[in-house]
Amino acid sequence: MSIPTVIGFHYTLKDKNGTTIDSSEGKDPLYVMLGKGHIVKGLDDVLPDMDKGDKKTIIVSEQDGYGPVNDDLRLKVGRNQFPSDANLTEGMQFQTSQEPGAPVFTVMKVDGDDIYIDGNHPLAGVELHFDVEVVEKRPADPEELAHGHAHGPGGHHH
Ligand SMILES: [Zn+2]
């Protein structure tokens, strides 16, 4: 078994209209262990071929990103399905169960007792345009291997 590669990179994520969605600019670069599904497939497929100092625009289809929008996850539910003390506001997010990986729903609209919720990832159905600059590339160290994820320059979980 080969040792997984850890890559550190800066990124700016835009949609296909050029609107910036997210960026690491002014922050620490993102460190990931490749090939573990920690990032969207479209990035995981391309980053292994990049070296330190490389810059590239990577266009990720919705299929290789956060998937297409699933209309079955857009639901109208009654207010009575929430705890009576829930303060339901648009944009509020909640999980349907305590289990890790349980879908996160966002409250899209509150219309009296009708609550419209959406369990799609906010970037579902979006073609992702990543401007990427690789700042570090190295084999995972023993601590990272033990944890199964990458650590940035500051070490574990910062
Ligand atoms: Zn760790």
Residues whose N, C-alpha, C, O or C-beta is under 5 A from the ligand:
A	BS01	ZN	H147 H156 H157
